[in-house]
Every structure is written in C-alpha cells, then in structure tokens.
Amino acid sequence: MKRVRFFDSPVLNVQMPLWRSRLVLVLLILGFVALAGKALHLQGLSTEFLQQQGERRYERTLVLPATRGKIFDRSGSVVMASSVPVRAIWAIPEDTRNATDAQLGKLGDLLGMSVKDIRSRLVDEEKSFVYIKRQVSIDIADQIRDMKVPGFHQQSEMRRFYPEGEIAAHVIGFTNIEDKGIEGVELAFNEELSGKPGSRRVIKDRLGRVVEDVQAIVPPVNGQDLKLSIDSGLQFDTYTALKKGLTEHKAKAGAGIVIDVQTGEVLALVNLPTYDPNDRDDRKGQALRNRAITDTFEPGSIMKPFTVALALDIQRITTSTLFDTGNGQYRYQGSTISDVSRNGTLNAAGILRRSSNIGMTMISEKLTSQEMWNKFTELGFGRAPQANFPGVASGRLRPWERWRPIERATMAYGYGLSVSLLQIAHAFTTFARDGDMVSLTLLKREGRPTSVQVYSPKVSHQIREMLEAAAGPDGAKLAQVQGYRVAGKSGTARKIVNGKYSTSLYRSSFVGFAPVSNPRIVVAISIDEPHSNGYYGGRVAAPVFADVVASSLRRMGVQPDAPIESLVALGAEREVAQ
C-alpha cells in the first residue's frame, strides 16, 4: 500500500498570500474591539436606562387598601358593620401543571368548588394571574397554604361583616366584593367610609414575590367611622313586633319607622321581608326593597289629620263646626262617598275619631285645590325627603290646576296621591311638636335640628287632642299602651290592581306618637296585604304600633303619663278586642 503524506495534498501545498492572513487578523481585532465597545456601552453608559427597562417589566404598583370605617349604632357600643381580614386564592396557570387531582380535589372541598370548575379557570396558560376564589376565611386559607399546591398563591383582602344581620339589613345595606357600598348607609356614605388607598411600588419576580421596593410607601388613609341615629335595641323591638304582626295576619310585607320627635333622628327603620347581608346568595329579589323609603302607596285615612289641620289653620272651620254625615252615603259630583257606618252629625274631632270620608269631603268643600296642594307640599308630599339615603321616593302629588272637585275630596281622605311611609311619619312630627316639622337624619345628631313651621302651635295641639281620642277607647283602642297616653290615626286603603281598586287587597297603616303630654317618638307602621284576622288598620297595624311604642318608651326611660287607675281597665279592653 502506498503511503500518502499530508504535505503531499495539493490543497495544503497552495501558498496563501500574506495580505489575506493579515486581513483576517485585522477583522478579528475589529470584532473584539466592537464587542468591547458594546459591552462598555451597555454596562457603563446605558446601565441606568437598561435597569429602568428591566424594572418596568417586573415593577408593579401595589395598592395598599384603606380599612373601611366601622358603622355603629347611636350608643357607639354596638357595631353594625365592620371589615374583617380574609384572603383571595389565586394561581399562575402555567405553574399548576404539577398539581395532582388529589390536591385539586382537596382544594375544591375547602373552597366549595369542583375540580372541573378549578381547572376551567386554569385553561389559559398565558395568563400570569387568575383568581380562584375571593374572600376566603383565614382558617380555610391557612389550610390551603399548608397543602402547598403548586402554582397556587394567596393575597390579603377585607370582607364586610354585619353583626345585626337581617334586623338592620335595609338600613346598613352592603358592599360588593371590591368593598364598595351598594345599598343603604354603605352606599350613602361610601366616600366617607372608604377612605383613601395608599400605594407601594415594588419589583416582583414571576411568582409574584416582592424582590425590593423602588419607591417610598404612600400610607393609606383609613375610612371614617360612622355613628348612626339608629338605636339597636329599638331596631330589634320594631323588627320583632312587625314580624309578629305579619305572621298573625299572613301579610305580604310590612314596614315600620320610629322617629325621635325632639331631634329628628330615625331611631329604627325595619322592612319585611328582609335578607342577611352577610350571605351574598340572599341579596336578591323582593327582600332587597326598602319599602319604608322607596315604596309609595295611597295613604288612606292617615292623611285626614293634615286636611283637618289646614281647615282649622286658615279658619275655614272651628273645633265646634258641625257636619251632618247622614246615613253613611253621600252623593258628591256624580259619585257616592261612603262611610263604614252611620255617624250622623260630627265635629272635626268626631270626623277623625270615626274616620268619616263624608265628613272629610264636606271639609274639602271649604278649601281650594291650591290651598291643599300648597300645604301638602309644605309637609313634604310629592318631593323626596332630605334624608341622605339612596332611593328615597318623592311620591305623587299632581299639580293643583288639574284637580277636579271629586279629586280634591278623595285627596282630603287619602286617595289620589301617593306617599312613602317615611314621608308620612315625618309629616306627623308637626303634630307631635308645636306645628313645626323637624328635619330628619340617619346619623346621630350633635347639634340642634332645624325645622319648618307648617301649622300654628294652637292648631297642632288641637289635632293632638283629636288624635288622642282617635286612638282611645272610642277609636283604635288596640293602639293604646299601658302607662302612656298615645295619639294616632289608622288607615285602611284599597290597593289598585289592573287600574281598579281591589275589594280584597288592602294596605293597613297606623301612625301616631307618644306620650301625648310631651311627645318623644313618632311611630309609623304599614302592613301590606293582610289575609287573616282582619284588614282594618285599627285591627292589623295598631297592635304593632302599641308594641313598638311600649318597648321604645321603656328603653328610652320615658316616665309614664297615663293615670294609674286606667292601666287595669286598658289591659282588659285589649284582651276583649283581641
């Protein structure tokens, strides 16, 4: 075999020009110089710029939430709403690949979710943040953390808690999952309660862990605490009495309000049906309606005192003016006005005590539509109350120019206009005071309230005496309270169904105040569609009124003003009436 030597190769025997080797050397040197220059540029001249660009990709602004203010009752010792710490469970979908079905199953059991539901939230692996479930209790969150499921993380947040539950639901309202007020006081005073969040600029790694701070922390400003005018004890008593009334009469719904006559503070506001604001699944349907404030209705006979007071105030009648109401039927403007019974000749006090529609029609003949409209407007009907509460209804009061005589008559006894329970309770403060209507508030009032003079003090006291008789033994006797003189008026209004007045659906009401010698509270009760044990306001709403008045005055420490000898007799009369 012939041996081939490497230097025998014709390729290797080719002589390379010297200039080519030098060119390669120069190019290599230039390449190294370029790399050194680039390195110098990146690591020296552009260091700050590049660091900023890198930080921007991992820099985050963390919002430091402010703690939402607490809501207290008027005493300041009962918490009606507060924020409690909870946690949100979140995940990085790409990092959850190693999570086993067993881990996800246990995780689902703790969160009340199915494995399928959890996996459906992890489908998009391009996302770097996915909520699994928010507002998880600390105990559950700690158990999940101890499981160390790959890709799952936690962050702190707050949840609103309502210790009074369904009893004060319509007053307090609730917040959404972002801790913003949605209903009630939570919505009305959301800005004050929320405070101002702070901020913290940090650099995070891909797992969401904070690496370092890049800017000074701006601390949050916590929300203000609120002290409501609501008395939690009176709220509970009103709720209990109203619930008892609805159960006894198998009613569709009901509402009750207690107002402090001297300060204009709303001491209690209850609606039924109600809901538990702590249960998100319970916040739906008709239970959310704040009937005392947002619902309007034709008031019926509880409007009569205002018309009588107007006629007395402008001296169209006196307390001794007599009206012949006949046999209970009265033809007027082509229509028949009816009373429940034959009342014969009555004065103004008798008209209120007997609740005579015929007597009210005769009084309305002595008034003009404009005079009635002006007075009703002064009383707040047809316009929204200034109560700092969301959804307050204005009711309906048509312009007086369009009133026909028959409409003037029906409005005199409570038909043809609509009001809310809050409006009618507010208007009754004119009779509990010296003819002036006090301004309302849902916050505890520190200074003296403002008021508007509606009737003269003389007329106010005259109506007060008439209303005491209307709630006495010859009137709505079930409204009486042992130990206290009470005054008030019952109302029984037919409801409109398909454009016509129903003969089977009613709204029963009673509005009054006590004690008559020095009124402290106005109480308004409305029960919608009672279906058992009567439907008249004096039978259905008056006992609820009496229960609320009794418990309220005793809680407030108000001294009895009724003669001692009347207590036993009153108890016997109530037993017979019931």
VEXVOTI-657210 format. One line per 2 residues: number of its first residue (from 0); for each residue y negated, x negated, z of C-alpha. Coordinates in steps of 0.001 Angstrom, whole numbers, plus 500000, padded with zeros to 6 digits. Each point is the difference from the previous one (the first is absolute). Layout:
# VEXVOTI-657210
NUM> Y:X:Z  ...
# end
This chain:
# VEXVOTI-657210
0> 500000:500000:500000  496587:498752:499069
2> 497583:499725:502891  496485:501452:499486
4> 497203:498375:501908  496934:502090:501002
6> 497621:497598:498374  501843:500506:496785
8> 498573:503572:499822  497444:500280:497204
10> 497867:502318:502201  499767:497449:502786
12> 499281:497259:497597  496810:501739:498840
14> 496945:498111:501253  497445:502390:501782
16> 496315:499376:499254  498076:498686:503000
18> 497218:502600:499652  502405:502882:500542
20> 501219:498688:503337  496437:499457:501073
22> 499102:503550:498945  502810:501443:502104
24> 498846:497938:502963  496426:501203:499600
26> 501150:503629:499737  502058:499677:503171
28> 497048:498462:501838  497702:502797:498771
30> 502549:502618:501153  500110:498502:503480
32> 496217:499849:500090  499785:503684:498964
34> 502487:501000:502698  498112:497987:502599
36> 496737:501606:498894  501456:503462:500152
38> 501452:499324:503423  496642:498693:501167
40> 498286:503106:498613  502441:502444:501622
42> 500365:498250:503347  496469:498772:500344
44> 497334:501818:498035  501670:503462:499770
46> 501713:500131:503379  497716:502660:501472
48> 500165:502205:496903  503780:499846:499793
50> 500398:500691:503676  497827:503093:499600
52> 502106:501173:497079  503180:499463:501950
54> 498645:501777:503039  498972:502952:497888
56> 503590:500514:499002  501191:500107:503607
58> 496826:500980:501798  499871:503493:501473
60> 497413:501991:501877  501690:501646:502943
62> 498360:503158:501298  499838:500024:503773
64> 500092:503703:500799  497733:501410:502656
66> 501676:501979:502742  499161:503668:499546
68> 498118:501503:502925  501755:502220:502507
70> 499206:503705:500386  499714:501343:503545
72> 499491:503458:501426  496773:500738:501880
74> 501292:498467:503235  500604:496641:498346
76> 503367:499744:501743  502174:501827:497465
78> 500695:498127:496763  500254:502397:497060
80> 500415:497371:497266  500663:496269:500068
82> 501366:497265:497744  503318:498329:500787
84> 501370:496805:498390  502763:500381:497415
86> 501276:497889:497110  500452:500311:496271
88> 503254:498756:498452  499479:498337:496605
90> 501992:497810:497653  499863:497496:497126
92> 502491:501535:497509  501100:496669:498482
94> 500877:498608:503424  502172:502969:500974
96> 502817:499142:497575  502014:498415:502790
98> 499748:503052:502255  503456:501543:500420
100> 500816:503697:499793  500948:499896:503675
102> 496577:498634:500923  498216:502563:497834
104> 502157:502756:501463  499073:499054:503556
106> 496368:499630:498945  500111:503469:498473
108> 501460:501469:503177  497148:498566:502057
110> 497337:501200:497539  501582:503366:499272
112> 500418:499084:496318  502956:499749:497645
114> 501078:496709:498439  499292:501543:496599
116> 496424:500762:501026  499471:496459:501274
118> 501427:498429:496838  497833:502255:497815
120> 496929:498382:501545  501318:496516:499169
122> 500682:500538:496303  496910:498187:498699
124> 500620:496357:500888  496678:498919:498521
126> 498210:501551:502955  499273:497810:502988
128> 499299:502816:502476  501694:503376:500395
130> 499719:502373:502955  503377:501215:501250
132> 498688:502168:502829  496772:500144:501936
134> 499140:500872:503589  503350:498999:501443
136> 500170:499913:503783  499966:496600:501680
138> 503513:500440:501432  501508:500749:496587
140> 497991:497214:498366  501305:497472:502553
142> 503590:501011:499233  499332:499549:496277
144> 498430:496583:500568  503048:498854:501973
146> 502232:500922:497027  498240:497349:497849
148> 500645:501809:496739  499008:497669:497115
150> 496718:500908:498315  498883:502560:502594
152> 496855:499455:502053  497673:501856:502393
154> 496314:500407:500605  498090:501633:502829
156> 498121:503280:499623  498900:502962:502128
158> 501109:503611:500262  498059:502878:501517
160> 501623:501762:502943  499004:503435:501333
162> 501189:500591:503595  498894:503666:500030
164> 502078:500748:496899  499805:503504:498582
166> 497764:501306:502799  496896:498246:498667
168> 501114:499368:496417  497245:501986:498276
170> 497279:498376:502076  501102:496371:499748
172> 501507:500113:496500  501820:496894:498766
174> 499721:496857:497882  501893:498880:496916
176> 502262:496955:499801  496929:497826:499356
178> 498515:501212:503317  497233:502043:498358
180> 499059:503398:501416  501349:502947:498016
182> 499423:503023:502245  498082:501073:503089
184> 498023:497608:502178  501831:497090:498365
186> 498314:500951:496718  496662:501200:501389
188> 499402:496744:501885  502062:497664:497837
190> 497207:497462:499535  499310:499679:503722
192> 503695:499814:500891  500954:497540:497251
194> 497699:497107:500849  499701:497080:497551
196> 502938:497817:498950  499759:496200:500179
198> 501376:497412:497574  501866:496714:499909
200> 500352:497787:496895  503261:498053:500042
202> 502437:498164:497762  503476:501518:499902
204> 503246:498683:498595  502176:502167:497776
206> 501750:501466:503038  496746:501328:501309
208> 499724:497487:502818  496524:498773:500916
210> 499636:496280:499289  496383:499482:501023
212> 496632:501708:500457  497370:499271:497348
214> 497081:501903:501506  498742:501001:503420
216> 501441:503259:501299  497711:503054:499922
218> 501084:502029:503051  500451:503770:499697
220> 497728:502476:501787  502165:502604:501712
222> 499234:503695:499628  498102:502007:502588
224> 501800:502108:502555  499085:503694:499949
226> 499753:502357:502941  500432:503581:498815
228> 498646:503155:501547  503579:501296:500168
230> 501502:500502:503452  503712:499196:499662
232> 500885:502401:502822  498109:502914:498430
234> 501486:499074:496626  503512:500290:501444
236> 499228:503282:501759  498531:501535:496836
238> 502982:498829:497967  502447:501463:502522
240> 498212:503363:500229  499642:500315:496230
242> 503642:499106:499391  501072:502603:502546
244> 497842:502633:498257  501403:499209:496558
246> 503554:500162:501270  499474:503324:501774
248> 498431:501672:496968  502005:498154:497322
250> 496765:498979:498315  499588:497872:496906
252> 497361:497653:501404  497308:499647:502633
254> 497007:497958:501098  498030:499485:503181
256> 496729:498283:500909  498343:499227:503342
258> 496310:498991:499995  497961:498732:502934
260> 497019:502365:500136  497717:497508:501727
262> 500622:496964:497771  501335:501391:496715
264> 503075:497788:500303  503253:501254:498474
266> 502405:499765:502941  503091:501224:498165
268> 500937:500813:496420  503544:501145:499219
270> 501733:501250:496873  503499:501380:499525
272> 502187:499247:498169  499428:496320:500615
274> 501709:496685:499186  500875:496662:501586
276> 497563:497365:498664  502458:497254:501005
278> 502554:501339:497494  498915:499418:496398
280> 502589:502472:498739  498406:502701:502161
282> 496545:499625:498433  500262:502631:497305
284> 499574:503645:499111  498193:502706:501896
286> 500294:498116:503294  497207:497657:498894
288> 497426:502806:499791  497337:499798:502668
290> 499626:503769:500103  497318:500043:502683
292> 497621:498017:497794  501040:500295:496366
294> 501354:503571:499763  497594:502910:499674
296> 500674:503673:500631  498233:503326:500337
298> 499209:500079:503725  500056:503740:500611
300> 498692:501275:503335  499183:496574:501487
302> 496906:500137:497727  498634:503151:501634
304> 498121:498333:502896  497817:498046:497567
306> 498861:503130:498173  499284:501851:503250
308> 498062:496978:501310  497886:499932:496829
310> 499113:503688:500302  499018:499491:503645
312> 498085:496797:499286  497741:501565:497357
314> 499763:503187:502072  501561:502397:497496
316> 502112:501319:502870  500029:499730:503780
318> 502861:499909:502471  499487:503742:500548
320> 499938:501049:496323  502791:502505:499387
322> 502187:500412:496907  502171:503036:499309
324> 503200:498588:498515  501553:503472:499728
326> 503721:500496:499742  500861:496533:498654
328> 499289:500650:496301  496631:499321:498342
330> 499118:500431:496322  497574:497302:498893
332> 498931:499041:496462  503044:501717:498513
334> 502449:498306:502358  501656:501026:503244
336> 499420:497809:503041  502662:500447:502681
338> 500410:499237:503684  503328:499595:501752
340> 499188:502958:502255  497357:502656:500575
342> 497170:498447:501966  497237:502605:499876
344> 496540:498810:501029  499667:496290:500798
346> 497262:497516:500799  500114:496365:498816
348> 502190:498925:502930  502390:502885:499317
350> 500178:499084:496316  501125:496468:500888
352> 502342:501147:502748  501646:502621:497791
354> 499675:497768:496907  498569:502884:497962
356> 499636:499334:496276  498029:503243:499657
358> 497547:498899:502673  499554:496630:498260
360> 499352:501777:496686  497269:502058:501652
362> 498426:496857:501440  500115:498319:496574
364> 497940:502890:498589  497137:498833:502206
366> 500162:496452:498586  499262:498517:496587
368> 502407:497830:498075  497561:497098:500122
370> 499652:500224:503778  503760:499912:500452
372> 500425:497163:497505  497299:497909:501660
374> 501539:500443:503452  503549:499322:498827
376> 498762:496846:498287  498272:498862:503201
378> 503327:500450:501761  501601:497590:497525
380> 501945:502466:497861  500161:499118:496323
382> 499390:496292:500607  502167:497145:501241
384> 499672:499135:503711  498584:496588:500864
386> 503155:498892:501764  500701:496532:498493
388> 503416:501205:498953  501631:499901:496555
390> 500604:503251:498171  497782:502269:502093
392> 499664:503327:498196  496681:501685:499334
394> 501431:503506:499706  498540:502661:497727
396> 496754:501915:500428  498688:501479:496761
398> 496235:500052:499252  498394:503023:501640
400> 498436:501182:496717  503442:501092:498814
402> 500983:501944:503109  500507:503716:499532
404> 499445:502299:503009  503760:500378:500469
406> 500373:496210:500007  497257:499663:502591
408> 501968:502452:502151  503340:498209:499603
410> 498413:496611:500712  498566:501469:503189
412> 503566:500431:501283  501519:496878:498439
414> 501189:500754:496473  498574:498663:496741
416> 499323:496485:501310  502272:497159:501094
418> 499739:497466:502810  502075:497280:501602
420> 501140:500182:503610  497789:497008:500774
422> 496956:501819:498605  500587:503149:502025
424> 500666:498022:503207  496824:497996:499413
426> 497951:503171:499452  501258:501505:503277
428> 498311:497181:501918  496720:501922:499458
430> 501240:502712:502383  501461:497519:502472
432> 496643:498199:500098  496447:501362:499969
434> 500098:501114:496378  500021:496455:498647
436> 502926:498588:498020  501017:496514:501143
438> 500936:497264:497518  503701:499104:499791
440> 501673:496614:500340  503535:498605:499980
442> 498897:496831:501794  499212:499877:503688
444> 496297:500722:500299  497941:497632:502108
446> 496515:501501:499684  498693:503548:499990
448> 501024:502177:497038  497602:501613:497565
450> 499974:503746:499445  498402:502637:497788
452> 498495:503185:501417  501620:502973:498281
454> 499406:502925:502378  497651:500465:502919
456> 501432:499233:503464  499577:503676:500933
458> 502112:501222:497081  502596:497290:500625
460> 500444:501179:503589  500193:503638:498885
462> 502784:499190:497537  501740:497942:502681
464> 500158:503048:502237  501294:502141:497128
466> 502706:497452:499172  501066:499871:503642
468> 500541:503747:499833  501843:499617:496672
470> 502428:497628:501731  500220:502186:503104
472> 502324:502758:501166  498659:502411:497342
474> 500226:497421:497226  502355:497105:499251
476> 501384:499873:503536  502645:497400:499070
478> 497157:497494:499594  499154:500113:503698
480> 500635:496973:502203  500680:500151:503713
482> 497108:498532:501928  497570:499786:497082
484> 497684:502380:498192  500589:499766:496263
486> 498153:501382:496987  501194:500292:496430
488> 500874:502074:496982  503279:500705:498275
490> 500405:500301:496253  502699:501442:497782
492> 499396:499420:496299  502179:501121:497128
494> 500929:497237:497589  499343:500203:496278
496> 503176:499900:497898  499742:500125:496195
498> 496388:501108:500214  500671:502880:502400
500> 499967:500370:503776  503528:499942:501342
502> 501252:502682:502352  502552:497687:501625
504> 498454:496518:500147  497289:499279:502568
506> 498102:497170:501609  499573:500523:503739
508> 497164:498214:501794  498239:499745:503316
510> 496860:497989:500705  498276:499812:503353
512> 498697:497863:502837  500220:499549:503772
514> 498996:500115:502748  497354:502617:499227
516> 497814:499016:502967  499551:496502:498565
518> 501927:499560:496724  501774:496672:499592
520> 502362:500494:497061  500303:502027:496811
522> 503586:500675:498950  500946:501322:496544
524> 503549:501058:499139  501291:501140:496611
526> 503575:501086:499260  500972:500556:496381
528> 502445:502716:498980  501649:501090:503271
530> 503204:501936:499272  501180:501064:503444
532> 498632:501615:503168  496776:501260:498451
534> 497296:498618:497754  496681:500941:501629
536> 497873:497076:501123  499775:501425:503513
538> 503790:500058:500204  500930:496817:498125
540> 497157:497463:500352  498432:501111:503302
542> 502920:498846:502236  499906:496568:498337
544> 496254:499887:500657  500597:500877:503663
546> 502629:497274:500422  497751:497375:498437
548> 496959:501041:502044  501969:499998:503259
550> 501490:496547:499535  496774:498513:498591
552> 497716:501156:502814  502455:498850:502638
554> 500373:496576:498394  496216:499745:499835
556> 499686:500932:503656  497779:503025:499336
558> 499553:502206:503039  501255:503622:499688
560> 497248:502597:499608  502014:503270:500107
562> 500155:502133:503157  503032:499143:502107
564> 501047:503640:500374  500410:500315:496223
566> 502707:497344:499683  502984:502087:501109
568> 498870:503001:497962  499559:497825:496913
570> 503486:498590:500305  501458:503511:500219
572> 498008:501154:496962  501229:497061:497895
574> 503624:500728:500903  499594:503647:498963
576> 498208:499093:496761  502671:497531:499031
# end
